[in-house]
Amino acid sequence: MNKLRQSGEDYIETILILSKRGEVRSIDIVNEMNLSKPSVSRAVGILKKGGFINVDKDGYITLTCEGRELAESVYERHTVLTEWLVGIGVDEKTAEEDACRLEHNFSEESFEKLKNHIKTCHKKTDI
């Protein structure tokens, strides 16, 4: 699988989230991420060239299989880390912001260990 920088991962994660709500165009990404149209246009070009997204003749954006796989991985990390941080007492806004930074810098091994640890802790507290 191709590798993206943090900003690229943020873009495809945003495209995944937006696609769950409906069709996605560049302007939707601009509004969701609060970025300029030129920045999003450049990123869309890079993601398309990298094989992470497709853009049809009407400007609708879809994730390729590779893009979806990576986006779902980043989104899972974001979700798990946010929930974990909130669970240990971090306020939701800070947890979201911190999870966004952390999701890009965890090794697969560390993330899997953290997920397993969280599951184990929840099982113990559910008893």
C-alpha positions as CSV (number, residue, x, y, z in Angstrom):
1,M,0.0,0.0,0.0
2,N,1.2,3.5,-0.8
3,K,2.1,5.7,2.1
4,L,0.6,9.2,2.7
5,R,1.8,12.0,4.9
6,Q,-0.4,13.0,7.8
7,S,-2.2,15.6,5.8
8,G,-3.0,13.1,3.1
9,E,-4.4,10.7,5.7
10,D,-6.5,13.5,7.1
11,Y,-8.0,14.1,3.7
12,I,-8.9,10.5,3.0
13,E,-10.3,10.1,6.5
14,T,-12.5,13.2,5.8
15,I,-13.6,11.8,2.5
16,L,-14.6,8.6,4.2
17,I,-16.6,10.5,6.9
18,L,-18.3,12.7,4.2
19,S,-19.1,9.6,2.1
20,K,-21.0,8.1,5.0
21,R,-23.3,11.2,4.8
22,G,-23.6,11.2,1.0
23,E,-21.8,12.2,-2.2
24,V,-18.5,14.0,-1.8
25,R,-17.1,16.9,-3.9
26,S,-14.1,19.2,-3.2
27,I,-16.3,21.9,-1.8
28,D,-17.5,19.5,0.9
29,I,-13.9,18.8,1.9
30,V,-13.2,22.6,1.9
31,N,-16.1,23.1,4.3
32,E,-15.5,20.1,6.5
33,M,-11.7,20.7,7.0
34,N,-12.0,24.5,6.9
35,L,-9.3,24.8,4.2
36,S,-8.9,26.9,1.1
37,K,-10.2,25.7,-2.3
38,P,-6.7,25.7,-3.9
39,S,-5.3,23.6,-1.0
40,V,-8.0,21.0,-1.4
41,S,-7.7,21.1,-5.2
42,R,-4.0,20.3,-4.9
43,A,-4.6,17.6,-2.4
44,V,-7.3,16.0,-4.5
45,G,-4.9,15.9,-7.4
46,I,-2.2,14.2,-5.3
47,L,-4.6,11.7,-3.9
48,K,-6.0,10.9,-7.4
49,K,-2.5,10.5,-8.9
50,G,-1.5,8.3,-5.9
51,G,-4.5,6.0,-6.6
52,F,-6.4,6.7,-3.4
53,I,-9.4,8.4,-4.9
54,N,-11.3,8.7,-8.2
55,V,-12.9,11.9,-9.4
56,D,-15.7,11.6,-12.0
57,K,-16.5,14.0,-14.7
58,D,-19.0,15.8,-12.5
59,G,-16.4,16.3,-9.7
60,Y,-17.7,13.6,-7.4
61,I,-15.0,11.9,-5.3
62,T,-14.9,8.3,-4.3
63,L,-12.2,6.3,-2.5
64,T,-10.5,3.5,-4.3
65,C,-10.2,0.1,-2.6
66,E,-6.7,1.2,-1.4
67,G,-7.9,4.6,-0.3
68,R,-10.9,3.1,1.6
69,E,-8.6,0.6,3.4
70,L,-6.2,3.3,4.5
71,A,-9.1,5.7,5.4
72,E,-10.8,3.1,7.5
73,S,-7.6,2.3,9.3
74,V,-6.9,6.0,10.1
75,Y,-10.6,6.4,11.2
76,E,-10.4,3.4,13.5
77,R,-7.3,4.8,15.1
78,H,-9.0,8.2,15.5
79,T,-12.1,6.7,17.0
80,V,-10.4,4.3,19.4
81,L,-7.9,6.9,20.6
82,T,-10.6,9.5,21.1
83,E,-12.8,7.1,23.1
84,W,-9.8,6.0,25.2
85,L,-8.8,9.6,26.0
86,V,-12.3,10.5,26.9
87,G,-12.5,7.3,29.0
88,I,-9.5,8.4,31.1
89,G,-11.0,11.8,31.7
90,V,-9.8,14.1,28.9
91,D,-12.5,16.5,27.7
92,E,-14.0,15.6,24.3
93,K,-12.6,18.5,22.4
94,T,-9.1,18.0,23.6
95,A,-9.4,14.2,23.1
96,E,-10.5,14.7,19.5
97,E,-7.6,17.1,18.8
98,D,-5.0,14.8,20.5
99,A,-6.4,11.7,18.8
100,C,-6.0,13.4,15.4
101,R,-2.3,13.9,16.2
102,L,-1.7,10.5,17.7
103,E,-3.4,8.5,15.0
104,H,-0.6,9.2,12.6
105,N,2.2,8.3,14.9
106,F,1.3,5.0,16.5
107,S,3.0,1.9,15.1
108,E,0.6,-0.9,14.2
109,E,2.0,-3.0,17.0
110,S,1.4,-0.4,19.6
111,F,-2.1,0.4,18.4
112,E,-3.1,-3.3,18.4
113,K,-1.7,-3.6,22.0
114,L,-3.7,-0.5,23.1
115,K,-6.9,-1.8,21.5
116,N,-6.4,-5.2,23.2
117,H,-5.7,-3.5,26.5
118,I,-8.8,-1.3,26.2
119,K,-11.0,-4.4,25.5
120,T,-9.5,-6.2,28.5
121,C,-10.2,-3.3,30.8
122,H,-13.8,-3.0,29.6
123,K,-14.3,-6.7,30.2
124,K,-13.0,-6.4,33.7
125,T,-15.3,-3.4,34.5
126,D,-18.4,-5.0,33.0
127,I,-18.3,-7.8,35.6
